[in-house]
Amino acid sequence: MIRIREVIVATDFSEPAAVALDYGRNFARAFDATLHVVHVANDLATAAPVSEIPMDISKIQAQIEAEGRAALEAAVTDDDRRSLRVKTVLLTSSTPARAILTYARDAMADLIIVGTHGRGGLAELLLGSVAQKVVRSAPCPVLTVRSHERDFIGPDALTVVERKE
């Protein structure tokens, strides 16, 4: 039997990430799971060469982290807080995919949900994709979603069928 206890939604606060959060809410409700809403703030100390880092980097880093925390809190609704077990998590890293994967392993995630921008071609080749990296190395199933193409309607009751071999 499939048992989903820990659902992780990684967010960059984009439209696809908001859709991913909608899916996460629905899965968490359907399975009575804990919803982890995770954002990775850029770690300036490791993201740029030392010569390019301004001297007051700690103030800038603190501001980035404060904005990330505020955005995380705003992403979680009052209804979420009343009806779900929700954890908001701010991670700091220059490699978002690695931070998400490490958190997923530590939290013993059963499902990771990420939004994808659907970038392709040269842009994806040069920039890579956090979602793609998470899919490749995740310790559990990963659901990737794009911006709203259709509304997600959560099931009133979810039936899980176990395969017998």
TIVO-2410 file (N, C-alpha, C; in nm, 3 decimals):
# residues 165
REC num residu      c1      c2      c3 atome chaine
REC   1      M   0.085  -0.118   0.000     N      A
REC   1      M   0.000   0.000   0.000    CA      A
REC   1      M   0.089   0.124   0.000     C      A
REC   2      I   0.054   0.220  -0.079     N      A
REC   2      I   0.128   0.346  -0.083    CA      A
REC   2      I   0.086   0.429   0.037     C      A
REC   3      R   0.184   0.479   0.108     N      A
REC   3      R   0.157   0.565   0.223    CA      A
REC   3      R   0.236   0.693   0.205     C      A
REC   4      I   0.165   0.803   0.193     N      A
REC   4      I   0.231   0.933   0.179    CA      A
REC   4      I   0.211   1.008   0.310     C      A
REC   5      R   0.322   1.031   0.379     N      A
REC   5      R   0.317   1.102   0.508    CA      A
REC   5      R   0.381   1.240   0.501     C      A
REC   6      E   0.480   1.253   0.413     N      A
REC   6      E   0.556   1.379   0.404    CA      A
REC   6      E   0.556   1.426   0.259     C      A
REC   7      V   0.492   1.539   0.233     N      A
REC   7      V   0.485   1.599   0.100    CA      A
REC   7      V   0.568   1.727   0.101     C      A
REC   8      I   0.663   1.735   0.010     N      A
REC   8      I   0.748   1.854   0.002    CA      A
REC   8      I   0.714   1.929  -0.125     C      A
REC   9      V   0.686   2.058  -0.110     N      A
REC   9      V   0.667   2.146  -0.225    CA      A
REC   9      V   0.782   2.246  -0.223     C      A
REC  10      A   0.862   2.243  -0.327     N      A
REC  10      A   0.972   2.339  -0.340    CA      A
REC  10      A   0.918   2.459  -0.417     C      A
REC  11      T   0.942   2.578  -0.365     N      A
REC  11      T   0.887   2.698  -0.429    CA      A
REC  11      T   0.992   2.805  -0.453     C      A
REC  12      D   0.979   2.870  -0.568     N      A
REC  12      D   1.056   2.991  -0.595    CA      A
REC  12      D   0.959   3.110  -0.607     C      A
REC  13      F   0.833   3.086  -0.568     N      A
REC  13      F   0.726   3.185  -0.566    CA      A
REC  13      F   0.681   3.227  -0.706     C      A
REC  14      S   0.714   3.149  -0.807     N      A
REC  14      S   0.668   3.175  -0.944    CA      A
REC  14      S   0.527   3.118  -0.961     C      A
REC  15      E   0.466   3.145  -1.075     N      A
REC  15      E   0.333   3.090  -1.102    CA      A
REC  15      E   0.334   2.937  -1.103     C      A
REC  16      P   0.430   2.872  -1.171     N      A
REC  16      P   0.432   2.725  -1.164    CA      A
REC  16      P   0.449   2.673  -1.021     C      A
REC  17      A   0.524   2.744  -0.939     N      A
REC  17      A   0.541   2.702  -0.800    CA      A
REC  17      A   0.411   2.716  -0.721     C      A
REC  18      A   0.331   2.818  -0.753     N      A
REC  18      A   0.201   2.834  -0.688    CA      A
REC  18      A   0.109   2.718  -0.725     C      A
REC  19      V   0.116   2.674  -0.850     N      A
REC  19      V   0.037   2.558  -0.893    CA      A
REC  19      V   0.086   2.433  -0.819     C      A
REC  20      A   0.217   2.419  -0.805     N      A
REC  20      A   0.273   2.305  -0.731    CA      A
REC  20      A   0.222   2.305  -0.587     C      A
REC  21      L   0.211   2.423  -0.528     N      A
REC  21      L   0.160   2.433  -0.391    CA      A
REC  21      L   0.014   2.389  -0.384     C      A
REC  22      D  -0.066   2.424  -0.485     N      A
REC  22      D  -0.205   2.376  -0.490    CA      A
REC  22      D  -0.210   2.223  -0.490     C      A
REC  23      Y  -0.126   2.163  -0.572     N      A
REC  23      Y  -0.119   2.017  -0.576    CA      A
REC  23      Y  -0.075   1.963  -0.440     C      A
REC  24      G   0.024   2.026  -0.380     N      A
REC  24      G   0.074   1.981  -0.250    CA      A
REC  24      G  -0.034   1.984  -0.144     C      A
REC  25      R  -0.112   2.092  -0.142     N      A
REC  25      R  -0.223   2.103  -0.046    CA      A
REC  25      R  -0.319   1.985  -0.063     C      A
REC  26      N  -0.355   1.958  -0.189     N      A
REC  26      N  -0.451   1.851  -0.216    CA      A
REC  26      N  -0.396   1.714  -0.178     C      A
REC  27      F  -0.271   1.686  -0.209     N      A
REC  27      F  -0.212   1.559  -0.170    CA      A
REC  27      F  -0.204   1.547  -0.018     C      A
REC  28      A  -0.164   1.655   0.049     N      A
REC  28      A  -0.153   1.652   0.195    CA      A
REC  28      A  -0.290   1.625   0.258     C      A
REC  29      R  -0.395   1.687   0.205     N      A
REC  29      R  -0.529   1.663   0.258    CA      A
REC  29      R  -0.573   1.519   0.232     C      A
REC  30      A  -0.554   1.473   0.108     N      A
REC  30      A  -0.600   1.339   0.070    CA      A
REC  30      A  -0.532   1.229   0.151     C      A
REC  31      F  -0.405   1.248   0.183     N      A
REC  31      F  -0.330   1.146   0.255    CA      A
REC  31      F  -0.309   1.178   0.403     C      A
REC  32      D  -0.366   1.289   0.449     N      A
REC  32      D  -0.344   1.335   0.587    CA      A
REC  32      D  -0.193   1.342   0.616     C      A
REC  33      A  -0.122   1.403   0.522     N      A
REC  33      A   0.024   1.412   0.529    CA      A
REC  33      A   0.067   1.550   0.577     C      A
REC  34      T   0.191   1.559   0.621     N      A
REC  34      T   0.250   1.688   0.655    CA      A
REC  34      T   0.297   1.754   0.526     C      A
REC  35      L   0.265   1.882   0.510     N      A
REC  35      L   0.306   1.959   0.393    CA      A
REC  35      L   0.426   2.045   0.430     C      A
REC  36      H   0.537   2.023   0.363     N      A
REC  36      H   0.658   2.103   0.383    CA      A
REC  36      H   0.668   2.199   0.265     C      A
REC  37      V   0.662   2.329   0.292     N      A
REC  37      V   0.678   2.429   0.187    CA      A
REC  37      V   0.819   2.483   0.201     C      A
REC  38      V   0.902   2.455   0.100     N      A
REC  38      V   1.046   2.480   0.108    CA      A
REC  38      V   1.090   2.582   0.004     C      A
REC  39      H   1.167   2.680   0.049     N      A
REC  39      H   1.226   2.779  -0.043    CA      A
REC  39      H   1.377   2.782  -0.018     C      A
REC  40      V   1.452   2.792  -0.126     N      A
REC  40      V   1.597   2.800  -0.113    CA      A
REC  40      V   1.641   2.943  -0.147     C      A
REC  41      A   1.694   3.012  -0.046     N      A
REC  41      A   1.749   3.146  -0.067    CA      A
REC  41      A   1.893   3.132  -0.114     C      A
REC  42      N   1.931   3.217  -0.205     N      A
REC  42      N   2.067   3.212  -0.259    CA      A
REC  42      N   2.169   3.247  -0.150     C      A
REC  43      D   2.269   3.165  -0.136     N      A
REC  43      D   2.377   3.190  -0.041    CA      A
REC  43      D   2.483   3.273  -0.112     C      A
REC  44      L   2.484   3.401  -0.083     N      A
REC  44      L   2.576   3.492  -0.154    CA      A
REC  44      L   2.722   3.460  -0.129     C      A
REC  45      A   2.752   3.408  -0.012     N      A
REC  45      A   2.892   3.380   0.021    CA      A
REC  45      A   2.953   3.274  -0.068     C      A
REC  46      T   2.871   3.182  -0.118     N      A
REC  46      T   2.925   3.076  -0.203    CA      A
REC  46      T   2.884   3.091  -0.349     C      A
REC  47      A   2.799   3.188  -0.379     N      A
REC  47      A   2.747   3.203  -0.515    CA      A
REC  47      A   2.837   3.287  -0.604     C      A
REC  48      A   2.919   3.372  -0.547     N      A
REC  48      A   3.002   3.462  -0.627    CA      A
REC  48      A   3.148   3.451  -0.584     C      A
REC  49      P   3.238   3.484  -0.675     N      A
REC  49      P   3.380   3.486  -0.637    CA      A
REC  49      P   3.402   3.586  -0.522     C      A
REC  50      V   3.494   3.553  -0.435     N      A
REC  50      V   3.521   3.635  -0.316    CA      A
REC  50      V   3.547   3.781  -0.353     C      A
REC  51      S   3.617   3.806  -0.461     N      A
REC  51      S   3.650   3.944  -0.500    CA      A
REC  51      S   3.527   4.025  -0.538     C      A
REC  52      E   3.416   3.957  -0.572     N      A
REC  52      E   3.295   4.028  -0.612    CA      A
REC  52      E   3.195   4.045  -0.499     C      A
REC  53      I   3.227   3.993  -0.382     N      A
REC  53      I   3.134   4.001  -0.270    CA      A
REC  53      I   3.153   4.133  -0.197     C      A
REC  54      P   3.044   4.211  -0.182     N      A
REC  54      P   3.057   4.337  -0.108    CA      A
REC  54      P   3.085   4.310   0.039     C      A
REC  55      M   3.146   4.407   0.103     N      A
REC  55      M   3.186   4.390   0.243    CA      A
REC  55      M   3.066   4.371   0.337     C      A
REC  56      D   2.953   4.431   0.303     N      A
REC  56      D   2.836   4.420   0.390    CA      A
REC  56      D   2.745   4.304   0.348     C      A
REC  57      I   2.807   4.196   0.305     N      A
REC  57      I   2.731   4.081   0.255    CA      A
REC  57      I   2.635   4.025   0.359     C      A
REC  58      S   2.671   4.031   0.485     N      A
REC  58      S   2.583   3.974   0.588    CA      A
REC  58      S   2.450   4.048   0.594     C      A
REC  59      K   2.451   4.179   0.572     N      A
REC  59      K   2.326   4.256   0.571    CA      A
REC  59      K   2.241   4.218   0.450     C      A
REC  60      I   2.306   4.205   0.336     N      A
REC  60      I   2.234   4.166   0.214    CA      A
REC  60      I   2.177   4.026   0.229     C      A
REC  61      Q   2.257   3.934   0.283     N      A
REC  61      Q   2.211   3.795   0.304    CA      A
REC  61      Q   2.094   3.793   0.400     C      A
REC  62      A   2.102   3.870   0.507     N      A
REC  62      A   1.992   3.875   0.605    CA      A
REC  62      A   1.864   3.926   0.540     C      A
REC  63      Q   1.877   4.026   0.451     N      A
REC  63      Q   1.761   4.080   0.381    CA      A
REC  63      Q   1.699   3.974   0.288     C      A
REC  64      I   1.783   3.903   0.215     N      A
REC  64      I   1.735   3.797   0.125    CA      A
REC  64      I   1.659   3.691   0.206     C      A
REC  65      E   1.715   3.652   0.318     N      A
REC  65      E   1.652   3.549   0.401    CA      A
REC  65      E   1.522   3.599   0.464     C      A
REC  66      A   1.519   3.726   0.507     N      A
REC  66      A   1.396   3.783   0.564    CA      A
REC  66      A   1.286   3.787   0.459     C      A
REC  67      E   1.321   3.826   0.337     N      A
REC  67      E   1.222   3.829   0.228    CA      A
REC  67      E   1.173   3.688   0.196     C      A
REC  68      G   1.263   3.591   0.200     N      A
REC  68      G   1.223   3.452   0.176    CA      A
REC  68      G   1.128   3.401   0.281     C      A
REC  69      R   1.157   3.430   0.409     N      A
REC  69      R   1.069   3.388   0.518    CA      A
REC  69      R   0.931   3.452   0.505     C      A
REC  70      A   0.929   3.582   0.474     N      A
REC  70      A   0.801   3.652   0.460    CA      A
REC  70      A   0.720   3.594   0.344     C      A
REC  71      A   0.785   3.565   0.234     N      A
REC  71      A   0.716   3.508   0.118    CA      A
REC  71      A   0.663   3.368   0.150     C      A
REC  72      L   0.741   3.290   0.224     N      A
REC  72      L   0.695   3.156   0.266    CA      A
REC  72      L   0.569   3.168   0.352     C      A
REC  73      E   0.572   3.256   0.449     N      A
REC  73      E   0.456   3.274   0.537    CA      A
REC  73      E   0.334   3.321   0.459     C      A
REC  74      A   0.355   3.408   0.359     N      A
REC  74      A   0.244   3.457   0.277    CA      A
REC  74      A   0.188   3.348   0.186     C      A
REC  75      A   0.271   3.254   0.145     N      A
REC  75      A   0.227   3.147   0.055    CA      A
REC  75      A   0.134   3.048   0.125     C      A
REC  76      V   0.149   3.037   0.256     N      A
REC  76      V   0.066   2.944   0.333    CA      A
REC  76      V  -0.055   3.021   0.385     C      A
REC  77      T  -0.174   2.973   0.351     N      A
REC  77      T  -0.296   3.044   0.387    CA      A
REC  77      T  -0.341   3.010   0.529     C      A
REC  78      D  -0.434   3.091   0.580     N      A
REC  78      D  -0.492   3.061   0.712    CA      A
REC  78      D  -0.563   2.926   0.709     C      A
REC  79      D  -0.630   2.897   0.597     N      A
REC  79      D  -0.697   2.767   0.583    CA      A
REC  79      D  -0.596   2.653   0.589     C      A
REC  80      D  -0.480   2.673   0.525     N      A
REC  80      D  -0.374   2.571   0.532    CA      A
REC  80      D  -0.336   2.546   0.678     C      A
REC  81      R  -0.317   2.653   0.752     N      A
REC  81      R  -0.274   2.641   0.892    CA      A
REC  81      R  -0.379   2.571   0.979     C      A
REC  82      R  -0.508   2.595   0.946     N      A
REC  82      R  -0.616   2.533   1.023    CA      A
REC  82      R  -0.635   2.386   0.986     C      A
REC  83      S  -0.622   2.354   0.857     N      A
REC  83      S  -0.664   2.222   0.811    CA      A
REC  83      S  -0.550   2.124   0.781     C      A
REC  84      L  -0.426   2.172   0.783     N      A
REC  84      L  -0.312   2.087   0.749    CA      A
REC  84      L  -0.202   2.100   0.853     C      A
REC  85      R  -0.115   2.000   0.855     N      A
REC  85      R   0.011   2.014   0.928    CA      A
REC  85      R   0.108   2.073   0.826     C      A
REC  86      V   0.150   2.197   0.850     N      A
REC  86      V   0.235   2.267   0.753    CA      A
REC  86      V   0.365   2.309   0.820     C      A
REC  87      K   0.474   2.286   0.748     N      A
REC  87      K   0.605   2.337   0.791    CA      A
REC  87      K   0.657   2.426   0.680     C      A
REC  88      T   0.695   2.549   0.714     N      A
REC  88      T   0.763   2.634   0.617    CA      A
REC  88      T   0.912   2.628   0.647     C      A
REC  89      V   0.990   2.609   0.543     N      A
REC  89      V   1.133   2.585   0.560    CA      A
REC  89      V   1.211   2.675   0.465     C      A
REC  90      L   1.301   2.756   0.520     N      A
REC  90      L   1.391   2.837   0.439    CA      A
REC  90      L   1.529   2.773   0.446     C      A
REC  91      L   1.580   2.735   0.330     N      A
REC  91      L   1.715   2.680   0.319    CA      A
REC  91      L   1.803   2.785   0.253     C      A
REC  92      T   1.930   2.783   0.280     N      A
REC  92      T   2.024   2.875   0.217    CA      A
REC  92      T   2.131   2.794   0.147     C      A
REC  93      S   2.144   2.816   0.016     N      A
REC  93      S   2.240   2.739  -0.063    CA      A
REC  93      S   2.262   2.807  -0.197     C      A
REC  94      S   2.377   2.785  -0.256     N      A
REC  94      S   2.401   2.833  -0.392    CA      A
REC  94      S   2.360   2.727  -0.494     C      A
REC  95      T   2.319   2.611  -0.446     N      A
REC  95      T   2.272   2.503  -0.534    CA      A
REC  95      T   2.134   2.456  -0.486     C      A
REC  96      P   2.027   2.519  -0.536     N      A
REC  96      P   1.892   2.489  -0.488    CA      A
REC  96      P   1.854   2.341  -0.498     C      A
REC  97      A   1.885   2.277  -0.609     N      A
REC  97      A   1.847   2.136  -0.625    CA      A
REC  97      A   1.910   2.050  -0.516     C      A
REC  98      R   2.036   2.070  -0.490     N      A
REC  98      R   2.104   1.992  -0.387    CA      A
REC  98      R   2.041   2.017  -0.249     C      A
REC  99      A   2.007   2.141  -0.220     N      A
REC  99      A   1.946   2.174  -0.091    CA      A
REC  99      A   1.809   2.106  -0.077     C      A
REC 100      I   1.731   2.108  -0.184     N      A
REC 100      I   1.599   2.043  -0.182    CA      A
REC 100      I   1.614   1.893  -0.162     C      A
REC 101      L   1.707   1.833  -0.234     N      A
REC 101      L   1.729   1.688  -0.223    CA      A
REC 101      L   1.776   1.648  -0.083     C      A
REC 102      T   1.866   1.726  -0.026     N      A
REC 102      T   1.913   1.697   0.110    CA      A
REC 102      T   1.799   1.708   0.210     C      A
REC 103      Y   1.719   1.813   0.197     N      A
REC 103      Y   1.605   1.829   0.287    CA      A
REC 103      Y   1.507   1.713   0.270     C      A
REC 104      A   1.480   1.674   0.146     N      A
REC 104      A   1.387   1.563   0.120    CA      A
REC 104      A   1.435   1.434   0.186     C      A
REC 105      R   1.563   1.408   0.177     N      A
REC 105      R   1.617   1.287   0.242    CA      A
REC 105      R   1.603   1.296   0.394     C      A
REC 106      D   1.641   1.412   0.449     N      A
REC 106      D   1.635   1.430   0.595    CA      A
REC 106      D   1.491   1.421   0.647     C      A
REC 107      A   1.395   1.473   0.569     N      A
REC 107      A   1.255   1.472   0.610    CA      A
REC 107      A   1.185   1.341   0.577     C      A
REC 108      M   1.258   1.250   0.512     N      A
REC 108      M   1.202   1.122   0.468    CA      A
REC 108      M   1.077   1.145   0.382     C      A
REC 109      A   1.094   1.231   0.281     N      A
REC 109      A   0.984   1.268   0.193    CA      A
REC 109      A   0.928   1.147   0.119     C      A
REC 110      D   0.798   1.147   0.104     N      A
REC 110      D   0.730   1.044   0.025    CA      A
REC 110      D   0.695   1.096  -0.113     C      A
REC 111      L   0.690   1.229  -0.128     N      A
REC 111      L   0.657   1.292  -0.255    CA      A
REC 111      L   0.715   1.433  -0.257     C      A
REC 112      I   0.777   1.469  -0.368     N      A
REC 112      I   0.825   1.606  -0.389    CA      A
REC 112      I   0.746   1.663  -0.506     C      A
REC 113      I   0.699   1.786  -0.491     N      A
REC 113      I   0.625   1.852  -0.598    CA      A
REC 113      I   0.697   1.981  -0.631     C      A
REC 114      V   0.728   2.001  -0.759     N      A
REC 114      V   0.798   2.122  -0.803    CA      A
REC 114      V   0.729   2.178  -0.927     C      A
REC 115      G   0.730   2.309  -0.937     N      A
REC 115      G   0.682   2.374  -1.058    CA      A
REC 115      G   0.795   2.376  -1.159     C      A
REC 116      T   0.757   2.374  -1.285     N      A
REC 116      T   0.858   2.384  -1.390    CA      A
REC 116      T   0.816   2.492  -1.487     C      A
REC 117      H   0.914   2.568  -1.531     N      A
REC 117      H   0.888   2.679  -1.622    CA      A
REC 117      H   0.878   2.632  -1.766     C      A
REC 118      G   0.917   2.508  -1.791     N      A
REC 118      G   0.909   2.455  -1.926    CA      A
REC 118      G   1.010   2.515  -2.021     C      A
REC 119      R   1.117   2.568  -1.965     N      A
REC 119      R   1.223   2.624  -2.048    CA      A
REC 119      R   1.284   2.509  -2.127     C      A
REC 120      G   1.320   2.533  -2.246     N      A
REC 120      G   1.378   2.424  -2.325    CA      A
REC 120      G   1.495   2.474  -2.406     C      A
REC 121      G   1.547   2.387  -2.487     N      A
REC 121      G   1.653   2.424  -2.579    CA      A
REC 121      G   1.777   2.475  -2.511     C      A
REC 122      L   1.833   2.580  -2.569     N      A
REC 122      L   1.960   2.635  -2.523    CA      A
REC 122      L   1.951   2.689  -2.380     C      A
REC 123      A   1.839   2.753  -2.345     N      A
REC 123      A   1.824   2.808  -2.210    CA      A
REC 123      A   1.835   2.698  -2.105     C      A
REC 124      E   1.770   2.585  -2.130     N      A
REC 124      E   1.778   2.476  -2.034    CA      A
REC 124      E   1.917   2.415  -2.032     C      A
REC 125      L   1.978   2.404  -2.149     N      A
REC 125      L   2.111   2.347  -2.157    CA      A
REC 125      L   2.212   2.431  -2.079     C      A
REC 126      L   2.202   2.563  -2.094     N      A
REC 126      L   2.296   2.653  -2.028    CA      A
REC 126      L   2.265   2.672  -1.880     C      A
REC 127      L   2.138   2.689  -1.848     N      A
REC 127      L   2.099   2.721  -1.711    CA      A
REC 127      L   2.069   2.597  -1.628     C      A
REC 128      G   2.033   2.491  -1.696     N      A
REC 128      G   1.990   2.372  -1.622    CA      A
REC 128      G   1.852   2.396  -1.567     C      A
REC 129      S   1.800   2.301  -1.498     N      A
REC 129      S   1.668   2.313  -1.440    CA      A
REC 129      S   1.671   2.251  -1.301     C      A
REC 130      V   1.629   2.330  -1.203     N      A
REC 130      V   1.623   2.277  -1.067    CA      A
REC 130      V   1.530   2.156  -1.065     C      A
REC 131      A   1.413   2.169  -1.131     N      A
REC 131      A   1.318   2.058  -1.133    CA      A
REC 131      A   1.381   1.933  -1.195     C      A
REC 132      Q   1.452   1.952  -1.305     N      A
REC 132      Q   1.515   1.839  -1.373    CA      A
REC 132      Q   1.618   1.770  -1.282     C      A
REC 133      K   1.697   1.850  -1.212     N      A
REC 133      K   1.798   1.793  -1.122    CA      A
REC 133      K   1.732   1.720  -1.005     C      A
REC 134      V   1.622   1.774  -0.955     N      A
REC 134      V   1.550   1.708  -0.846    CA      A
REC 134      V   1.493   1.575  -0.895     C      A
REC 135      V   1.432   1.575  -1.013     N      A
REC 135      V   1.375   1.452  -1.068    CA      A
REC 135      V   1.482   1.344  -1.081     C      A
REC 136      R   1.599   1.381  -1.131     N      A
REC 136      R   1.705   1.283  -1.154    CA      A
REC 136      R   1.758   1.218  -1.027     C      A
REC 137      S   1.760   1.291  -0.917     N      A
REC 137      S   1.828   1.240  -0.798    CA      A
REC 137      S   1.740   1.225  -0.674     C      A
REC 138      A   1.612   1.242  -0.688     N      A
REC 138      A   1.523   1.239  -0.572    CA      A
REC 138      A   1.515   1.102  -0.506     C      A
REC 139      P   1.499   1.102  -0.374     N      A
REC 139      P   1.485   0.976  -0.300    CA      A
REC 139      P   1.342   0.921  -0.302     C      A
REC 140      C   1.251   0.990  -0.374     N      A
REC 140      C   1.110   0.951  -0.376    CA      A
REC 140      C   1.050   1.000  -0.508     C      A
REC 141      P   0.924   0.967  -0.536     N      A
REC 141      P   0.861   1.018  -0.658    CA      A
REC 141      P   0.855   1.171  -0.659     C      A
REC 142      V   0.862   1.227  -0.780     N      A
REC 142      V   0.856   1.372  -0.798    CA      A
REC 142      V   0.745   1.403  -0.898     C      A
REC 143      L   0.661   1.498  -0.863     N      A
REC 143      L   0.556   1.546  -0.953    CA      A
REC 143      L   0.597   1.685  -1.000     C      A
REC 144      T   0.608   1.704  -1.131     N      A
REC 144      T   0.639   1.837  -1.185    CA      A
REC 144      T   0.512   1.892  -1.248     C      A
REC 145      V   0.487   2.021  -1.224     N      A
REC 145      V   0.368   2.085  -1.279    CA      A
REC 145      V   0.405   2.218  -1.343     C      A
REC 146      R   0.330   2.252  -1.445     N      A
REC 146      R   0.347   2.382  -1.511    CA      A
REC 146      R   0.240   2.477  -1.460     C      A
REC 147      S   0.236   2.596  -1.519     N      A
REC 147      S   0.130   2.691  -1.485    CA      A
REC 147      S  -0.005   2.628  -1.515     C      A
REC 148      H  -0.111   2.689  -1.462     N      A
REC 148      H  -0.246   2.633  -1.477    CA      A
REC 148      H  -0.280   2.608  -1.623     C      A
REC 149      E  -0.294   2.483  -1.657     N      A
REC 149      E  -0.348   2.447  -1.786    CA      A
REC 149      E  -0.492   2.401  -1.764     C      A
REC 150      R  -0.515   2.346  -1.647     N      A
REC 150      R  -0.650   2.309  -1.605    CA      A
REC 150      R  -0.651   2.311  -1.453     C      A
REC 151      D  -0.768   2.326  -1.396     N      A
REC 151      D  -0.778   2.332  -1.250    CA      A
REC 151      D  -0.756   2.195  -1.189     C      A
REC 152      F  -0.693   2.195  -1.074     N      A
REC 152      F  -0.675   2.071  -0.999    CA      A
REC 152      F  -0.795   2.057  -0.908     C      A
REC 153      I  -0.864   1.947  -0.920     N      A
REC 153      I  -0.977   1.920  -0.833    CA      A
REC 153      I  -0.940   1.799  -0.749     C      A
REC 154      G  -0.922   1.823  -0.622     N      A
REC 154      G  -0.880   1.716  -0.533    CA      A
REC 154      G  -0.992   1.616  -0.512     C      A
REC 155      P  -0.958   1.491  -0.499     N      A
REC 155      P  -1.061   1.389  -0.479    CA      A
REC 155      P  -1.118   1.397  -0.338     C      A
REC 156      D  -1.248   1.366  -0.326     N      A
REC 156      D  -1.307   1.357  -0.192    CA      A
REC 156      D  -1.253   1.234  -0.120     C      A
REC 157      A  -1.234   1.131  -0.196     N      A
REC 157      A  -1.175   1.008  -0.142    CA      A
REC 157      A  -1.079   0.955  -0.246     C      A
REC 158      L  -0.965   0.915  -0.202     N      A
REC 158      L  -0.863   0.866  -0.293    CA      A
REC 158      L  -0.847   0.717  -0.272     C      A
REC 159      T  -0.858   0.642  -0.380     N      A
REC 159      T  -0.841   0.498  -0.371    CA      A
REC 159      T  -0.705   0.461  -0.426     C      A
REC 160      V  -0.629   0.389  -0.349     N      A
REC 160      V  -0.498   0.343  -0.394    CA      A
REC 160      V  -0.509   0.194  -0.421     C      A
REC 161      V  -0.471   0.155  -0.541     N      A
REC 161      V  -0.477   0.015  -0.579    CA      A
REC 161      V  -0.337  -0.043  -0.570     C      A
REC 162      E  -0.326  -0.153  -0.497     N      A
REC 162      E  -0.196  -0.218  -0.482    CA      A
REC 162      E  -0.181  -0.323  -0.591     C      A
REC 163      R  -0.066  -0.321  -0.659     N      A
REC 163      R  -0.040  -0.420  -0.763    CA      A
REC 163      R   0.002  -0.551  -0.698     C      A
REC 164      K  -0.051  -0.658  -0.751     N      A
REC 164      K  -0.010  -0.791  -0.703    CA      A
REC 164      K   0.065  -0.859  -0.815     C      A
REC 165      E   0.178  -0.914  -0.781     N      A
REC 165      E   0.258  -0.980  -0.885    CA      A
REC 165      E   0.255  -1.129  -0.869     C      A
***
